[in-house]
Amino acid sequence: MKLYTGDLSPYSAKVRMQIYAMGIDDIKFELPASFFMGKLAEVSPIGRIPVLETDEGIVPESEVMAEYLDDLYPDQALIGKTPRERADVRLVSRIADIYLMNNIFLSLPQMDRKTRVDAVRDLFARQVVRGMGALERHLGTGDFAVGDSLTRADCTLVPALFMCESTVPRLDVDNPILATERVAAYWARIQTNEHAARIMDEMKRGLQERLDGTERKRVEEAIVKAKTSGS
Ligand SMILES: N[C@@H](CCC(=O)N[C@@H](CS)C(=O)NCC(=O)O)C(=O)O
């Protein structure tokens, strides 16, 4: 199988964390130039990463491929042990995806102070704060988001909280994790987990490469190569 993935992409990081935690070692990682050329929709109609390429066809959407990987490898599945735990894993993962990550993503164009529309920034920032409030009440109090071992809830939450901490302050809004107790305590603890630490290193590398221009250079070279080989 092949995973179309990018270091900084939180939805991709979520699936990579699951792959690392499940011990799956035969999935190749790649980011095709077509993604940067706006042509990923030729491979996956949704046109967003991550995309999992399998012998049976493609699987788009991080949450769908997370379920697919659990179904493929039920012995290593990270969905929780009981029906109640599985409901909680799905719930926390959903809060992280829909109420945190999605709103943070939509707010990213508001980082530029010169073009920022305060009302738009405020709309998304309020939604993130609201989602964080819900997470504060649903999150477990142990080392992991749900139950006593790592689940897919952690795999979704780690990249979402990383995004929250690293990007929300760049909107000139306080990092909403700072106003929480449970989430803040969880965030401090989970970063010591080896799989969480690994994807955070990858995301930091992706952020650094975006900020210092390395990513742009690599993308430009890949686009030239793709155009040359396609002609
Ligand atoms: N709901 C999707 C979201 C995926 C997503 O938004 N990916 C971003 C990168 S993290 C992307 O590909 N953006 C490109 C675009 O919007 O064209 C999922 O869970 O996989």
The ligand as an ORCA input file, in Angstrom:
! r2SCAN-3c Opt
* xyz 0 1
  N     -11.391     15.564      5.826
  C     -10.104     15.311      5.222
  C      -9.269     16.589      5.278
  C      -7.972     16.470      4.499
  C      -7.325     17.822      4.241
  O      -7.945     18.896      4.362
  N      -6.057     17.761      3.850
  C      -5.336     18.964      3.525
  C      -3.876     18.833      3.979
  S      -3.795     18.577      5.736
  C      -5.294     19.116      2.012
  O      -5.050     18.167      1.298
  N      -5.495     20.346      1.527
  C      -5.406     20.627      0.122
  C      -6.603     21.321     -0.414
  O      -7.454     21.732      0.387
  O      -6.667     21.450     -1.623
  C      -9.419     14.145      5.945
  O      -9.796     13.871      7.089
  O      -8.561     13.460      5.353
*
